[in-house]
C-alpha cells in the first residue's frame, strides 16, 4: 500500500477524485463487507444457558433429581429439577440482558465520518465505508479505516495505539519507498482507530473491518482463547481434592445414617447437601476475602486492581516484556561522550553547542536541546562568555549537505562554525589541532576519526561532528576540525531502579524496540537488560525461522528489534509455553 504512488493507488482501487457513488459503494460492500470488527462476544441465550449447566453444583442437582425419579420419589425429583432450572436461568438471564444492553448502546451511538460522494461531502456511518471511499480528516477525528493519504499538510497523527510511540507522527503525502519498512515509518499511510491531532487531509480507504491493522490485532486476540487466571486454576485444583473428600465423606455419612435407622430419602438428602458444599463456588467468597487483604496492601502503594485475580497473577510473573516507548524511554537525548583532538577544544565545542542551541530554529531541535542541556550542566556560567558574540547569518550549503552552520562576529573578528554529519564536516575541514598548532588532516588522521565515530555508533550513540575557523569572511572551507559529540537516550528516570527491583524479585526483563539494533542494544545495556549470555534478534531474522526452531532458542534473546504485531503475539505465546 505504501510503496505505490498516489496515481498507482487510485488506479488499483478503481476510483476517481470525485468519490464513489452510492451504487458503487453498495457493490463494493457486497465484496468487502461492513467496516466493523467481528464481534465474537455475541452469544445466543441457549449458548449462555448451556454454559451455565456446566457448574458442578448443577450437575449434582440433576443427578440427584434423576435418582429420585428412578426410585419413584417424583415430588423430591420435581423440587430438585425446579431448583436446577431456576438456578441456571438466573445466571443466564443476567448475562443475556447485559449483552443486549451493550448492543443497544452501540446501535444508539453510531460514529460517522465525512466522505466525498460525487463531488459532495456527506456524513456517512463509519461501518458503511468501503475501499475506494475518500474520507476528509480533520483535527480530533478518529480515523475510520486504513488508508493512503492523497492530500494533507502538517497532518499529525497519534499512532500510539498501534506503534507504542507516544509522540504524534507528521505524515507526508509525497512519501514513497521500495523497501519493507515498519508500520510506524509509513509516512503516507493512516490507520484505523488512530487520532488526528493536528491538520487536515484526504485519505483513500484501502482496507476496512478485519482487514485493517487494528483488525488483525483483534483477530489474534479473538483467536487466542481466554485463559483461566492463576487464581481460578488454583481454586479448581483445590476444589477437586476438596470435592473428592466431601463426596466420600457424604456417602459415608449417608450410609451410616441409613444403617442407624434413618429413612432412605433423608440419608440421600444428607449426601446431596454435603456434595453441593464441595463446589469451589461455595468457598470462593472466603478465598476472595483473604485476597482482598492483598488488594489493600497494593492500594497503600497507589496501585488499583480491576480484578482480585490480578494479585495472584502478579505473584507468578517470571518474565516482563517491556516496550521501549513509552515505558523505558521518553526520547530525551543526552550527551554521553565527547572526543576532541585537543583538551582546549572541549571548551570551544561547548561554546558552539550553546550558540547553535540559542538560535531560534526547529532544525535538529531535540539534538540542540540535548547539547545545550549538556553544556549548562557541565558549566552553568559559560553562556555569559557568549554575550560578546554577535549573530551575522546562517550559512546554507551549496552541495546540498545537511549542516548546521552560522557566522558570528566577536571584537571585530569573524567566527564561523559548522556541526552535523561527520562526512559533511570533514568535507569542509582542512586542519586539526595538535600540540598548540594546526596540522593538515591527512588520511591516517581521517581514518582515526572515522574509527572513533564507528565505535560510538556500535554503542548505539548518535554522533555529531564540529568544526570552526576564526576569520572575518564567512567562507565555509578549510575549517579546523574540533571533534565529536556522541548522544544517546539514557531512559526514563527511575527505570534503572525499577529494572533492578524486577531482577531482585526474580523477574527477567525483555526489551521490545523499534529503534535500530545499535540504539536498542545500547539502551538495553544501559538498563542492564542485555547482559553477557543473552543476544539480540530482529523481526526479519525471526520471520525467517520456523516456529519450532524459534521455540528452541527463544530464551536466548533479551532484545527484540522491530517486531510486527503478529510476531509480538507469537513471542507471548512462546513464553507462555515455557
C-alpha positions as CSV (number, residue, x, y, z in Angstrom):
1,X,0.0,0.0,0.0
2,X,2.7,2.5,1.0
3,X,5.0,1.6,-1.9
4,X,2.7,2.9,-4.6
5,X,2.4,6.4,-5.9
6,X,-0.9,8.1,-5.5
7,X,-1.8,7.6,-9.1
8,X,-0.9,3.9,-8.9
9,X,-3.1,3.5,-5.8
10,X,-6.0,5.3,-7.4
11,X,-5.8,3.0,-10.5
12,X,-5.5,-0.1,-8.3
13,X,-8.7,0.8,-6.3
14,X,-10.6,1.9,-9.5
15,X,-11.8,5.3,-8.2
16,X,-11.8,8.9,-9.1
17,X,-11.1,12.0,-7.0
18,X,-14.8,12.8,-7.3
19,X,-15.6,10.0,-4.8
20,X,-17.7,6.9,-5.1
21,X,-21.4,6.9,-5.9
22,X,-23.9,5.2,-3.6
23,X,-24.4,2.3,-6.2
24,X,-20.6,1.7,-6.4
25,X,-20.4,1.7,-2.6
26,X,-23.2,-0.8,-2.3
27,X,-21.5,-3.1,-4.8
28,X,-18.1,-2.9,-3.1
29,X,-19.8,-3.6,0.3
30,X,-21.0,-6.9,-1.1
31,X,-17.4,-7.8,-1.9
32,X,-15.7,-6.4,1.3
33,X,-18.5,-6.4,3.9
34,X,-19.1,-3.8,6.5
35,X,-16.3,-1.7,8.1
36,X,-16.5,-3.3,11.5
37,X,-14.7,-5.8,13.7
38,X,-16.2,-9.2,14.1
39,X,-18.0,-9.4,17.4
40,X,-17.3,-12.8,18.8
41,X,-18.8,-11.8,22.1
42,X,-22.3,-12.1,20.8
43,X,-23.9,-15.3,22.1
44,X,-27.4,-16.7,21.9
45,X,-29.4,-17.2,25.1
46,X,-29.2,-21.0,24.6
47,X,-25.4,-20.8,24.4
48,X,-25.3,-18.8,27.7
49,X,-27.8,-21.2,29.3
50,X,-25.7,-24.2,28.1
51,X,-22.6,-22.7,29.7
52,X,-24.4,-22.3,33.0
53,X,-25.3,-26.0,33.1
54,X,-21.6,-26.9,33.4
55,X,-21.4,-25.8,37.0
56,X,-20.6,-28.7,39.3
57,X,-23.4,-27.9,41.7
58,X,-26.0,-28.1,38.9
59,X,-24.6,-31.4,37.8
60,X,-25.1,-32.8,41.3
61,X,-28.6,-31.5,41.4
62,X,-29.5,-33.0,38.1
63,X,-28.1,-36.4,39.0
64,X,-30.0,-36.3,42.3
65,X,-33.2,-35.4,40.5
66,X,-32.8,-38.4,38.1
67,X,-32.0,-40.7,41.1
68,X,-35.3,-39.7,42.9
69,X,-37.2,-40.1,39.7
70,X,-35.7,-43.6,39.3
71,X,-36.8,-44.6,42.8
72,X,-40.3,-43.1,42.0
73,X,-39.9,-40.2,44.5
74,X,-41.4,-37.8,42.0
75,X,-42.1,-35.0,44.5
76,X,-38.5,-34.7,45.5
77,X,-37.4,-35.1,41.9
78,X,-39.6,-32.2,40.8
79,X,-38.3,-30.0,43.6
80,X,-34.7,-30.6,42.7
81,X,-35.5,-30.1,39.0
82,X,-37.2,-26.8,39.8
83,X,-34.1,-25.6,41.8
84,X,-31.9,-26.8,38.9
85,X,-33.9,-24.8,36.3
86,X,-34.2,-21.6,38.4
87,X,-30.5,-21.6,39.4
88,X,-29.3,-22.0,35.8
89,X,-31.8,-19.5,34.4
90,X,-30.9,-16.7,36.8
91,X,-27.3,-16.5,35.7
92,X,-28.2,-16.9,32.0
93,X,-30.8,-14.1,32.0
94,X,-28.4,-11.8,33.8
95,X,-25.6,-12.4,31.2
96,X,-28.1,-12.1,28.3
97,X,-29.5,-8.8,29.5
98,X,-26.0,-7.4,29.9
99,X,-25.2,-8.4,26.4
100,X,-28.4,-6.8,24.9
101,X,-27.7,-3.6,26.8
102,X,-24.3,-3.3,25.3
103,X,-25.7,-3.9,21.8
104,X,-28.4,-1.3,22.2
105,X,-25.8,1.2,23.4
106,X,-23.7,0.6,20.3
107,X,-26.7,1.0,18.0
108,X,-27.6,4.3,19.6
109,X,-24.0,5.6,19.3
110,X,-23.1,5.1,15.6
111,X,-19.9,7.1,14.7
112,X,-19.8,8.9,11.4
113,X,-17.2,10.4,9.1
114,X,-17.1,12.9,6.3
115,X,-16.9,11.3,2.8
116,X,-16.7,12.7,-0.7
117,X,-19.5,11.3,-2.8
118,X,-19.8,12.5,-6.4
119,X,-18.1,15.9,-5.5
120,X,-20.3,16.4,-2.4
121,X,-19.2,15.9,1.2
122,X,-21.7,13.8,3.1
123,X,-21.9,12.3,6.7
124,X,-21.6,8.5,6.4
125,X,-21.6,5.9,9.2
126,X,-18.1,4.5,9.6
127,X,-19.4,0.9,9.2
128,X,-20.6,1.7,5.7
129,X,-17.1,2.7,4.4
130,X,-15.6,0.6,1.6
131,X,-12.2,0.5,-0.1
132,X,-12.1,3.4,-2.6
133,X,-14.0,5.9,-0.5
134,X,-12.4,9.3,0.0
135,X,-12.5,10.5,3.7
136,X,-12.0,14.0,4.9
137,X,-9.7,14.1,8.0
138,X,-9.8,16.9,10.5
139,X,-8.3,17.7,13.9
140,X,-9.9,15.5,16.6
141,X,-11.2,12.8,14.2
142,X,-10.8,9.1,14.8
143,X,-9.5,7.6,11.6
144,X,-12.3,5.2,10.5
145,X,-10.2,2.7,8.3
146,X,-6.8,2.1,6.9
147,X,-6.0,4.5,4.0
148,X,-3.5,6.2,1.8
149,X,-3.1,9.9,2.1
150,X,-3.8,11.8,-1.1
151,X,-3.8,15.3,0.3
152,X,-2.6,16.8,3.6
153,X,-0.3,19.4,5.0
154,X,1.1,19.3,8.6
155,X,-1.1,16.3,9.4
156,X,-0.1,14.9,12.8
157,X,-1.4,11.5,13.8
158,X,-1.3,9.8,17.2
159,X,-0.5,6.2,16.3
160,X,0.5,5.1,19.8
161,X,-2.3,2.5,19.8
162,X,-0.5,0.5,17.1
163,X,3.1,1.6,17.3
164,X,3.6,2.4,21.0
165,X,5.3,5.7,20.1
166,X,3.7,8.3,22.4
167,X,4.5,11.3,20.2
168,X,2.3,12.2,17.1
169,X,3.8,11.5,13.7
170,X,3.7,14.1,10.9
171,X,2.5,12.5,7.7
172,X,4.0,13.1,4.2
173,X,1.7,12.7,1.2
174,X,4.6,12.5,-1.2
175,X,6.5,9.8,0.6
176,X,7.3,6.6,-1.4
177,X,9.7,3.7,-0.9
178,X,10.5,0.4,-2.4
179,X,11.7,-1.1,0.9
180,X,9.8,-3.0,3.5
181,X,9.5,-0.6,6.5
182,X,7.8,-0.8,9.9
183,X,4.2,0.4,10.2
184,X,5.3,3.4,12.3
185,X,7.5,4.7,9.5
186,X,4.9,4.7,6.7
187,X,4.5,8.4,6.3
188,X,1.9,8.2,3.6
189,X,-0.5,5.8,5.4
190,X,-3.0,6.3,8.1
191,X,-4.6,3.6,10.2
192,X,-8.0,2.8,11.7
193,X,-8.5,3.8,15.4
194,X,-5.7,6.3,15.4
195,X,-6.3,10.0,16.2
196,X,-5.8,13.2,14.1
197,X,-4.0,15.6,16.5
198,X,-3.5,18.5,14.1
199,X,-4.1,19.5,10.4
200,X,-6.4,18.4,7.7
201,X,-6.2,15.9,4.8
202,X,-7.9,13.5,2.4
203,X,-7.4,9.7,2.5
204,X,-8.5,7.0,0.2
205,X,-9.7,3.9,2.1
206,X,-7.6,0.9,1.3
207,X,-8.7,-1.7,4.0
208,X,-11.8,-1.9,6.2
209,X,-13.0,-4.1,9.0
210,X,-10.9,-7.1,9.9
211,X,-8.5,-6.2,7.1
212,X,-7.2,-3.1,8.9
213,X,-4.1,-3.3,11.1
214,X,-6.2,-3.0,14.2
215,X,-8.5,-5.7,12.8
216,X,-5.5,-8.0,12.5
217,X,-4.7,-7.4,16.2
218,X,-8.4,-8.1,17.1
219,X,-8.3,-11.3,15.1
220,X,-5.2,-12.5,17.0
221,X,-7.0,-11.7,20.3
222,X,-10.2,-13.5,19.3
223,X,-8.2,-16.5,18.0
224,X,-6.3,-16.7,21.3
225,X,-8.7,-18.3,23.7
226,X,-9.2,-16.6,27.0
227,X,-7.1,-18.5,29.5
228,X,-8.1,-19.0,33.1
229,X,-6.4,-16.9,35.7
230,X,-4.0,-18.4,38.1
231,X,-6.5,-18.0,40.9
232,X,-9.1,-19.9,39.0
233,X,-6.7,-22.7,38.3
234,X,-5.7,-22.9,42.0
235,X,-9.3,-22.9,43.1
236,X,-10.2,-25.7,40.6
237,X,-7.2,-27.7,41.7
238,X,-8.1,-27.2,45.4
239,X,-11.7,-27.8,44.6
240,X,-11.1,-31.2,43.0
241,X,-9.4,-32.5,46.1
242,X,-11.9,-30.9,48.4
243,X,-14.8,-32.2,46.4
244,X,-13.5,-35.7,46.3
245,X,-13.0,-35.7,50.1
246,X,-16.5,-34.3,50.8
247,X,-18.2,-36.6,48.4
248,X,-16.6,-39.7,50.0
249,X,-17.5,-38.2,53.5
250,X,-21.1,-37.5,52.5
251,X,-21.6,-41.0,51.1
252,X,-20.1,-42.5,54.2
253,X,-22.4,-40.3,56.4
254,X,-25.4,-41.3,54.2
255,X,-24.6,-45.0,54.6
256,X,-24.1,-44.5,58.3
257,X,-27.4,-42.6,58.7
258,X,-29.3,-45.3,56.8
259,X,-27.7,-48.1,58.9
260,X,-28.7,-46.2,62.1
261,X,-32.3,-46.3,61.1
262,X,-32.9,-43.1,59.2
263,X,-35.2,-43.0,56.2
264,X,-33.5,-43.6,52.9
265,X,-34.6,-40.3,51.4
266,X,-33.3,-38.4,54.4
267,X,-29.9,-40.2,54.0
268,X,-29.8,-39.2,50.3
269,X,-30.6,-35.6,51.1
270,X,-27.6,-35.6,53.5
271,X,-25.4,-36.8,50.7
272,X,-26.7,-34.2,48.3
273,X,-26.3,-31.3,50.7
274,X,-22.7,-32.2,51.5
275,X,-21.9,-32.8,47.8
276,X,-23.2,-29.4,46.9
277,X,-21.0,-27.9,49.6
278,X,-18.0,-29.4,47.8
279,X,-18.3,-26.9,44.9
280,X,-15.5,-24.4,44.7
281,X,-18.1,-21.7,44.4
282,X,-19.2,-22.3,48.0
283,X,-15.8,-21.3,49.4
284,X,-14.8,-18.8,46.7
285,X,-16.1,-15.9,48.8
286,X,-13.8,-16.9,51.7
287,X,-10.8,-17.0,49.3
288,X,-11.7,-13.6,47.8
289,X,-12.0,-12.2,51.3
290,X,-8.4,-13.3,52.0
291,X,-7.2,-12.0,48.7
292,X,-8.8,-8.6,49.5
293,X,-6.1,-8.1,52.1
294,X,-3.5,-8.3,49.3
295,X,-5.5,-5.7,47.4
296,X,-5.5,-3.4,50.4
297,X,-1.7,-3.6,50.5
298,X,-1.5,-2.7,46.8
299,X,-3.8,0.3,47.4
300,X,-1.4,1.7,50.0
301,X,1.2,2.0,47.2
302,X,-1.3,3.8,44.9
303,X,-2.0,0.7,42.8
304,X,-5.5,0.0,41.8
305,X,-6.5,-3.5,40.7
306,X,-9.5,-4.2,38.5
307,X,-9.8,-7.8,39.5
308,X,-8.8,-9.7,42.6
309,X,-7.3,-12.4,40.4
310,X,-4.6,-9.9,39.3
311,X,-2.9,-10.2,42.7
312,X,-2.4,-14.0,42.2
313,X,-1.3,-13.4,38.6
314,X,1.3,-10.8,39.6
315,X,2.8,-13.1,42.2
316,X,3.5,-15.7,39.5
317,X,5.2,-13.3,37.0
318,X,8.6,-14.5,36.0
319,X,9.1,-12.5,32.7
320,X,8.2,-9.0,31.7
321,X,8.1,-7.8,28.0
322,X,8.9,-4.1,28.0
323,X,8.2,-1.8,25.1
324,X,10.9,0.8,24.6
325,X,8.3,3.6,24.2
326,X,6.7,4.8,26.3
327,X,7.8,2.6,29.2
328,X,11.6,2.8,29.1
329,X,12.4,6.0,27.3
330,X,10.8,9.4,26.6
331,X,13.0,10.1,23.6
332,X,15.2,12.6,25.5
333,X,18.7,12.7,24.2
334,X,21.7,13.2,26.4
335,X,25.4,13.7,25.6
336,X,27.2,10.5,26.5
337,X,30.7,11.1,25.2
338,X,32.9,13.9,23.8
339,X,36.0,13.3,21.8
340,X,38.4,16.1,20.7
341,X,42.0,16.3,19.3
342,X,43.0,18.9,22.0
343,X,41.8,19.5,25.6
344,X,41.3,23.2,25.0
345,X,39.0,22.4,22.1
346,X,36.4,21.0,24.6
347,X,35.6,24.5,25.8
348,X,35.2,25.7,22.2
349,X,32.9,22.7,21.5
350,X,30.7,23.7,24.4
351,X,30.5,27.3,23.1
352,X,29.5,26.2,19.7
353,X,26.8,23.9,21.2
354,X,25.4,26.9,23.1
355,X,25.5,29.2,20.1
356,X,23.7,26.7,17.9
357,X,21.1,26.0,20.5
358,X,20.4,29.7,21.1
359,X,19.4,30.3,17.5
360,X,15.6,30.2,17.1
361,X,15.2,27.2,14.8
362,X,13.3,23.9,14.7
363,X,16.1,22.2,12.8
364,X,17.6,19.4,14.8
365,X,15.7,20.8,17.8
366,X,16.0,17.7,20.0
367,X,19.7,17.4,19.3
368,X,20.3,21.1,20.0
369,X,18.3,20.9,23.2
370,X,20.5,18.0,24.3
371,X,23.7,19.9,23.5
372,X,22.5,22.9,25.5
373,X,21.4,20.8,28.4
374,X,24.9,19.1,28.5
375,X,26.8,22.4,28.5
376,X,24.6,24.1,31.2
377,X,25.1,21.0,33.4
378,X,28.8,21.0,32.8
379,X,29.5,24.7,33.0
380,X,26.5,26.8,34.1
381,X,28.4,30.1,33.7
382,X,29.7,29.5,30.2
383,X,26.8,31.3,28.5
384,X,27.9,34.6,29.9
385,X,31.1,34.5,27.8
386,X,28.9,34.3,24.7
387,X,27.4,37.8,25.1
388,X,30.3,39.2,23.0
389,X,29.3,37.0,20.0
390,X,27.0,38.8,17.5
391,X,25.0,36.7,15.1
392,X,25.5,37.6,11.4
393,X,23.9,35.0,9.3
394,X,23.0,31.3,8.8
395,X,25.1,29.7,6.1
396,X,23.4,27.4,3.6
397,X,25.2,24.5,1.9
398,X,25.7,24.7,-1.9
399,X,26.4,21.0,-2.1
400,X,23.1,20.0,-0.5
401,X,24.6,18.7,2.7
402,X,22.6,18.9,5.9
403,X,24.9,21.0,8.0
404,X,24.0,23.5,10.8
405,X,26.4,26.4,10.1
406,X,26.5,30.1,11.2
407,X,28.7,33.1,11.1
408,X,29.3,35.4,14.1
409,X,31.4,38.5,14.9
410,X,33.4,39.0,18.1
411,X,35.5,42.0,18.7
412,X,36.0,42.9,15.0
413,X,36.8,39.2,14.3
414,X,34.8,36.6,12.5
415,X,33.8,33.2,13.8
416,X,32.3,30.5,11.6
417,X,31.2,27.1,12.9
418,X,29.6,24.0,11.5
419,X,28.1,20.9,13.1
420,X,26.4,17.9,11.7
421,X,27.2,14.6,9.9
422,X,30.9,13.6,10.2
423,X,31.5,13.2,6.4
424,X,30.0,16.6,5.7
425,X,32.1,18.3,8.4
426,X,35.3,16.6,7.3
427,X,34.4,17.7,3.7
428,X,34.8,21.4,4.7
429,X,37.6,20.8,7.2
430,X,41.3,21.2,6.3
431,X,43.1,21.2,9.7
432,X,43.1,19.7,13.2
433,X,44.5,20.9,16.5
434,X,47.6,19.1,17.9
435,X,50.2,20.4,20.4
436,X,49.3,24.1,20.0
437,X,49.4,24.0,16.2
438,X,47.0,23.3,13.4
439,X,48.1,20.5,11.0
440,X,46.6,19.3,7.8
441,X,44.1,16.4,8.1
442,X,45.9,13.5,6.4
443,X,44.4,10.2,5.5
444,X,45.7,8.5,8.7
445,X,44.1,11.1,10.9
446,X,40.9,10.9,8.9
447,X,40.7,7.2,9.3
448,X,41.3,7.5,13.1
449,X,38.4,10.0,13.3
450,X,36.1,7.6,11.4
451,X,37.1,4.7,13.6
452,X,36.1,6.8,16.7
453,X,32.7,7.5,15.1
454,X,32.2,3.8,14.3
455,X,33.0,2.9,17.9
456,X,30.4,5.4,19.2
457,X,27.8,4.1,16.7
458,X,28.4,0.5,17.7
459,X,27.4,1.5,21.2
460,X,24.1,2.9,19.8
461,X,25.0,6.5,20.0
462,X,24.2,9.3,17.6
463,X,27.4,11.2,16.5
464,X,27.8,14.9,15.6
465,X,31.0,16.4,14.3
466,X,32.0,20.1,14.8
467,X,34.5,22.4,13.1
468,X,35.2,26.2,13.1
469,X,37.6,29.0,11.9
470,X,38.4,32.5,13.1
471,X,38.2,34.7,10.0
472,X,36.3,37.8,9.1
473,X,34.9,36.2,5.9
474,X,32.1,33.7,6.2
475,X,33.5,31.3,3.6
476,X,32.8,27.8,4.7
477,X,36.0,25.9,3.7
478,X,39.3,24.8,5.3
479,X,37.7,24.8,8.8
480,X,39.6,23.5,11.9
481,X,38.1,20.1,12.9
482,X,37.2,20.2,16.6
483,X,35.9,16.7,17.5
484,X,32.9,14.5,18.0
485,X,29.9,14.6,20.4
486,X,28.1,11.3,21.0
487,X,24.4,11.4,22.2
488,X,22.2,8.7,23.4
489,X,18.9,8.0,25.3
490,X,19.5,7.2,29.0
491,X,16.0,6.0,29.6
492,X,13.2,7.4,31.8
493,X,14.0,8.5,35.3
494,X,13.7,5.6,37.8
495,X,13.8,2.9,35.1
496,X,17.2,1.6,36.2
497,X,16.0,1.2,39.7
498,X,12.8,-0.5,38.6
499,X,14.7,-3.0,36.4
500,X,16.9,-3.8,39.4
501,X,13.9,-4.4,41.6
502,X,12.4,-6.7,38.9
503,X,15.6,-8.8,38.9
504,X,15.7,-8.9,42.6
505,X,12.2,-10.3,42.6
506,X,13.2,-13.0,40.1
507,X,11.6,-11.4,37.1
508,X,13.5,-11.3,33.8
509,X,13.0,-8.1,31.7
510,X,12.9,-8.4,27.9
511,X,13.2,-5.2,25.7
512,X,11.0,-4.7,22.6
513,X,12.3,-1.8,20.5
514,X,11.5,-0.3,17.1
515,X,14.9,1.5,17.1
516,X,18.0,0.3,15.2
517,X,20.0,-2.6,16.6
518,X,22.7,-0.3,17.8
519,X,20.3,2.1,19.7
520,X,18.3,-0.8,21.1
521,X,21.3,-2.7,22.3
522,X,22.8,0.5,23.9
523,X,19.6,1.2,25.8
524,X,19.4,-2.5,26.9
525,X,23.0,-2.4,28.2
526,X,22.3,1.0,29.9
527,X,19.4,-0.5,31.8
528,X,21.2,-3.9,32.5
529,X,18.6,-5.8,30.3
530,X,21.2,-7.0,27.9
531,X,23.9,-8.9,29.9
532,X,26.5,-11.4,28.8
533,X,25.0,-14.7,27.8
534,X,22.0,-13.2,26.0
535,X,21.6,-12.0,22.4
536,X,19.6,-9.6,20.1
537,X,17.3,-10.7,17.4
538,X,15.4,-8.7,14.7
539,X,11.9,-9.2,13.3
540,X,13.4,-10.1,9.9
541,X,15.6,-12.9,11.4
542,X,12.6,-14.1,13.5
543,X,10.5,-14.2,10.3
544,X,13.0,-16.5,8.6
545,X,12.8,-19.1,11.4
546,X,10.2,-21.8,11.7
547,X,8.0,-21.7,14.8
548,X,9.7,-24.9,16.1
549,X,13.2,-23.6,15.6
550,X,12.4,-20.3,17.3
551,X,10.8,-22.0,20.3
552,X,14.1,-23.8,20.9
553,X,16.1,-20.6,21.2
554,X,13.5,-18.0,22.4
555,X,15.1,-18.0,25.9
556,X,18.5,-16.9,24.4
557,X,17.3,-13.4,23.5
558,X,16.8,-10.3,25.7
559,X,16.3,-7.7,23.0
560,X,13.8,-7.9,20.1
561,X,14.2,-5.3,17.4
562,X,11.3,-4.2,15.1
563,X,8.8,-7.0,15.6
564,X,5.4,-6.9,13.9
565,X,2.2,-7.2,15.8
566,X,1.9,-10.9,14.7
567,X,5.5,-11.6,15.9
568,X,4.8,-9.9,19.3
569,X,1.8,-12.2,19.7
570,X,3.8,-15.2,18.7
571,X,6.5,-14.2,21.2
572,X,4.0,-14.0,24.1
573,X,2.6,-17.5,23.2
574,X,6.1,-18.9,23.1
575,X,6.9,-17.6,26.5
576,X,3.6,-18.8,27.9
577,X,4.6,-22.4,26.9
578,X,7.8,-22.0,28.9
